[in-house]
Amino acid sequence: MFSIRAFCRAAVWALLGTAVTMPVLAQDGFSLSGEARARYESLDGQFRAGRSGSDQALFLRTLVHGRYEADGFAFGIELQDSRAYLDDEGTPLSASYVNPLDILQLYAETPAAGLLGPGWTGALRLGRQTVSIGSKRQIERVSYANVIKSYTGAHYTSRTDAGDEFHLLAVVPLSRQPSDRGLIGDNTLSGDEEQWNRQIWGVHYRDANAFPGWAEDIMAEAFIYGLSERDSSDFSTPNRQYTAPGFRLYRRPQTGQWDMDIEGVWRFGSRRATSSASDTDDLDVSATMLFAAAGYTFDAPWKPRLALEYYWASGDDDPNDENFDQYERLFGSRRTDLNNTSLHGPLTPANLSAPGVRLELDPGPRWSARVHYSHASLASETDSWVIAKLRDPSGQSGNVIGQTIDSRVVYDLVPERLELELGASVFLPGAFADNAPASPAPDETLFGYAQVAWRF
């Protein structure tokens, strides 16, 4: 029987296998870069199930990336050390916060043929690596999170001088260790491991100027990503078998000009309700995601950009039927579009309907700032508020999660070297956050952080 998922996955592997070497420009020699970052966070008014009061943590992250290039080939290794201090037993720590000294990247990179014809150059990266493509909503190398995700496999990239891009991806994610809450709180050293029972693949194409002569500078992207997983002896999964085609239209902000960002995805396939080995019933999956924004940058001091935005991610209407319709955030970003994350982060693209407005300011070459407001509701009132782990299957608690106000200011203390970032967020609970079973129902949630990063 014909299978879109099997066909696309086979095409990814086959195309990656056709890469042949060709000359590209590269500067021979060894380079070393990295980052040392410290961020203090404070939260007052817990909204997550089973928690109350306030919280704090000091997060430290160190990155060191060594890279050697010769004759167009490159070899790289990047180390990551992520730790947490000043937390307590009630802090919702996980492997997303703590990952003591480990190998984030270990890869070889070779020039490869441009598969789409003249004017295209390509490169193939093999090994452990981080991945960011397009808007990063589908897969990204995170910047704010204390622990960066990485993957092992192959990533082929081809580009033109005009800005067109073509990506082929076939990787497996890493299981970040330790996973035990007690060991995480103690910053215990434990090596990450590849999850060979989970395969991610993707094909992603970008046309940097898709409509010349009609609508200049509009970038169009078409992509399809997939996830195939099964249980292993040491890692249980919901046995997700996903295929997700999508598109994006994007016009970057410029002074005195309208801009836009529209991205949509339909995910289909199957999964099980839980990761339990005793759960063998496959549910049909049909889930959707849409992000739409329209903005304008004024020709005025501080170059203010004002944008209207809307984020939709479908929910599961009936927990007792044979379908699973919630759009899950798997490997993509959420902070850029929604809210400050880490100890805060009440919103994620899963069972979400969130119109909002954004103001961005550019006071000078060393400053940037933004303020973002969202009015967030559940796409399905019978499904979960995912981050808070709250659900009312009866739907009687309403669907309004609440209102979020998110802000941050960045200042380069030493340009390109030393950066200070300050952020503050407010969450005002709505009917669902107040009434859902097991909700701590705070009057409000206040969050703030101060971060210093030194880069070399």
N, C-alpha and C positions, 0 to 999 in steps of 0.2 A: 504494500500500500504506500502511495506517495506521502511523504512527510516533509512539510516546509522546514521543520526544525532540523531533521536529519540532513536534508539537502543543503541548507545554509551552513551547518556545522562542517559537513564534508567539504564544502566550497572553501571555507576559511582555511582548513588544514591543507587542502590542495594548493591554494594560491600561495600560502606561506612557503610551501615546499618548492615553488617555482622561482623563488628569489635567487638572482645571480648577481655576482659582484660587478660593480661598475665604478668608475672614479667619482668621488665627491671631494669637496674641499674640506680639509680638517687641519688643524694646527697640531703638529706632533708635540708630544711632551706630557708631563704630569701636572695635574691641577688639583688643588685642594680647596674645598669650600665647606661651609657649615653654618650652624646657628646654635646659640645658647639663649634659651628663653625662660623667663620666670613669669608666672601669672598667679595673682592672688584673687580668689573669688569669694563672694559672700552672698548668701541667699537667706531671705527671711520670709516665712510663710510657705510651707510645703504644700504642693498640690498633688504629689504622687500618692497613690494608695499605700496605706500602712505607715506613713511618715508624718511627722509633725515638727513644729518649731522652726529653728533656723539651722544653717549649715555654713561651713567654710572649708576651704582647701587651698593649699599652695601647690601649684603644678609646675614641675620643672621638666623641660625637654631640651635635649642636646642632640644635634645632628652633625655628623662629619662625613663628607662625601669626597672620596678620592677617585680620580679618573685619569686614565692613561690613553692617549691617542697616538696612533702611528699609521701612516699610509692609508688613512680613511677608516681604519678599524679602531675600536675603543673597548676598554675594559673598565668597569667601575665597581666600587664597593661603597655602600653608605651604611653607617652605623647609627642606630637610634637608641637613646636612653631616656625613658619617660617615667617619672616618679611623682608621687603625691605625698604631701605632708600636711599637718595641722587638721587632718580629717578625723572623724570618729566612727564608731560602729554604725551609726545611722546614715553616714554619707553614702549615696548610691554609686559606689565605685564599681567599675568593671574593667575588663581588659581594654576598653576604649580610653581609659584614663592612665593606666599603669602598664608599662612594658619595659622593665629594666633591660639593660644592655643587650642588644640583639642586632642581627643583620637585617636591615630594612631592604637593601638592594645588593645584588651580586649578579652582574650581568656582563654579557659580551654583545657588542654592537657591530654590525657589518653593513657596508653600503650594499644596496640591492637595486634591482631594476625598477624603474617606474612602470607599473603595470598598465597605466592608462594612456600610454603613448608619448610622443615627443613633448618635451617641456616639463616632464615629471621626473623627479629624482626620488629615490627611496632609501630607507634604512630598515634593518631588521634587528630588533633587540631580543635576545634570548636569555632566560634565567629569571632570578627573582628581581622584581621591579615594581615601581609605582606607576599608575596609569591615570591620565586625565585626558578626556576627549570632549570637544565641543563645549557646551554650556556647563559640563560636569554634573548635570542632573542625573545622568545615567551611570557614570563612573568617574571618580575623581581622586586626586591626591589631596587630602584635606589639608588645610592650613591652620585653622583655629584649634581643632581637636588636639588633645595632648598626645595621642597615639595615631600615627599615620598607617593606613592600611597598605599592604603590599600583596603582590601576586607572583606566581611562578608560571612561566610559559613563554609564549611568543607574541610580540606586538610589532606588526609591520606598519610603517608610516610612509606615505608618499605625498609630496607637495609640489606646487608650482610657485614661481616667483609672484604670481598674481594673488596668492593666498588660498588657492584651492587645496583641499586635503582629502586623503583617502586612507582609512585605517582598516586593518584586519587584526583581530584579537582572538587569541585562544589561550586562556590561562586558568589556573586554579587559585582560589584565595588561600590565605594562611590562617591557621587557627592560632590566635594570639594567646600566649601563655605568660603567667599562670591564669587559670580561670576560676579558681577557688577564692571566695571573697576574703577569707582570712589571709591567704598568701598575698593577694593583691594589696591589702592594707599594710602588709609588712614590706612591700616593695621587693618581693622575693624574685631572684633571678631564675628564669626558666626559658629555654629556647622555643621559638615559634616553630610550627610544623605545617607543612603543606597539607591541605585537605584534598587529597587526590580523588575523593569520592564526590567532589563538586567541581563541575566544569563550567566556565563562563566563556562565551564566544560572542563575537560581534563583527559587523560590517558597517562602516560609517563613512559617508561621503559628504563633502562640503563644496559648494560652488560659491566663491567669494563675491561674485557679482552676477546673480542669477537672472536679473531682468534688465539688461543694459538697454538704454534708450527709452525705457518705459518707467522704471523706478530704480534709480541708480543706488548703488551701495547697499542693496539688500542681499544678505547672505542667506542661502537656502541649504538646508541639510536634510538628508534622508538616511535612516539607519535602521538596523535590526539587531537586537541583542537576545541572547538566550542563556538560560541557566538549566543545567541538568545535574541532579544530585541523587544520591542513594545513601542508605545507612552504611557505616563501616563499623569495625569492631570497637572503635574508641570514639566515634562521633555519630550521634543520631541526627537525622534531618526530617523535615516534613515531606521528603521525596518530591521536591518541586521539579516540574518539567515545564519550563516557561519559554515562550517565544514572544518577543515584544518589538513589533515594528513601530516606527515613529518618524516625526518630522520636526523641523525648526525653521522659522523665518526670523531673521535678526537684522536690525540696523543699529549700529553702534551710536551712542550719544555724541553729538557734536554741537558746539555753540550755535544758537540760532536755528536749530533744526529739530524736527520731530524724530523720535527713535521708537523702536518697537522690539519686542521679544515674545514670540509665540512658539510654544513647544507642546506637542501632544504625543501620547503613547497609548497604544492598545496592547495589553498583555493577555495572552491566552495560553491554555495548557491544562495542567492538573497539579494537584498537591493533596496532602492529607491534612486533617484538621490539627494534628499535633505531631510532635517528633517521637512519640512513644512507639516502641517496637511492636506493641500489640495493636496499634492503629494501622490497619491495612486497607481502609476504604479510601479510594481516590475520589476527590471532589473536582468538579469541572471549574475552571478558572476563566473568568472574563472580567478584566479590570481596566480602568482608564485613568489617565492623568492628563491635566491640561494646565499650563501656565501661560498667562497672557499679560503683557504690560505695554503701556503706551506712555511715552514721556516727552518732555520738551526741556531743552537747556537754554536758559535766558542769557542774552548778551548783556550781562550786568556784573558788577563786582561780586566776587565769590562764585560766579558761574553757577547759580542755583539750577538744579534739575528737579522738576516735579513730575511724578509719574503715578498713574493709576494702575493697580495690579490686581490680579485674581489668580488664586491657586485652587485647583480642584484635584482631588484624589478620591476615587470611588471607595465606598464602604460596602460591607456585606449586610444585606438587608435581613436575611433570615438565617440565624445560626443553626437551624435544624434541617435545612434542605441539603441537597446534594451539590450545592454550588459554593464557591468561595470567591467573592467579588471585591474584596478589599485590595486596593493597590498598595503594595508594600514597598517601602524604601529599602533597596538592597545595598547598592554600592555607590550611590550618588550623593550629591550635596543637599543640604537643607538650610544652612546658616545664611548663605548669600540671599536667598529669597524670603526667609521667614523670620528668624530670630536668633539672638545670642544663644548658644547651646551650652554644652558641658553640664554644670550643676543646674542650669536653667533649661532652656529649650523646650517649652511646652508644646510647640507645634512641629509636626513632621508631615511629609506628603503621604499620608495614609488616613483614609476616612476623614477627609478634610474639605471644607468649603470656606475659603478665606479671601474676601475682597479686602483691599488695602490701599494705602497711599504712601508714597516715599518722597522724601526731600533729601537731596544730596548737595553738598557744598564743597567748593574747591577754593579755599581762601588764599592759597599760595602754593608754591612748588614743594613746600615741606608739610603742608596741612591737607587733611581731608576729613570730612564728617558726613554722617547720615543719620536720619531719623525715619523710622518706619512704623506705621500703624496698621494693625489688622483687626478685623472683626471675624472671629473664628467660630465655625459651627461644625458639627458632625455632618458628613455627607449622608450617613445613615444613623438615625438616632438609636437603632437597636445594636449597632456595632460599637467597637471600643474607641475610647480616647487613648490612643496607643501609648504615648509617652507616660501618661499618668497611670496606665494599667487599670482603667476604670471602664465598666460596661454595665448597662442596664438592658438586658435582652427584651424586656417588656416595652421599652421605649417611653416609659412614663416620666423619665427624668428630664425630658426635653432634649434639645439638640445644640443649644448655644454653649460652646466651650468658654468663651469670654473674649475680652479685648486685650491686645498686646501692644505695648509701646516699646520700641527697641531703638537704642542709639549707641553710637560709638564715634570717637574722635581719634585720629592717628596723627602723630607729629614726629618728623624725622629729627631727632636730636643731633645726629651726625648723618648727613645724607648718605643713603645706601649702606650704612653701617649700624647705627644705633637708633632704634625706633621705640617710641612710647605710644601705647594705646590704652585708652580709657573707655569703658562702656557701662551702660546702665539700662535696665529693662524693668518694665512694670507689667504684671499680669493681673487683670481685673476679672474675677470669675463670673461666668454666666450661669444660667439655670442648671445645665448639666453638671458643671463643676461643683455647684452647691448641693445638688440633690442626688447624684449618683450613689449607689450603695458603696460603702467603704471609703467615700471621699473624705479627706481631712477638712474640706470646705474652708479654706483660708479666706479672710476678708480681702486680702490682696497678697501678691507675691512681689517682693522687691529683690532685684539682683543687680550686683555691680562687680566690676573687675578692674584691675590695673595690671598691665602687662608691659614688660621691657624685653626687647629682643635685640641681641647683638649678632650681626651676620658678617661673615668674612669669606 
